[in-house]
């Protein structure tokens, strides 16, 4: 089995910062990309940021310049540094990973961590 364990969520004031972590363990194959999505109440889940095994990153327009995604390949861990947080960043944040063995690809999800931005 594969486990994605997220941590780092919480309550923060507008303008504050949080750092999310997602550690992947278990029977993981070769990781193609790692990323973060979020889902706010009443809204669809949306991509926040992703990073490939080669380090290429992709961000939602709404977080560009404020959020930074990074990964530690040796630890199979992905991070999301969130700065200048806004109330509209409030959501459950989900880590996801795509791995591959031969032609078979899997997309795996974490359980989610709550981020609340409020004064």
Secondary structure, DSSP 4 states (H G I P E B T S, - for coil): -EEEEEE--EEE-TT--EEEEEEEEES--EEEEEEEEEE-TTS--EEEEEEETT--EEE-GGGTTTEEEEEEGGGTEEEEEE-S--GGG-EEEEEEEEEEETTEEEEEE---EEEEE--
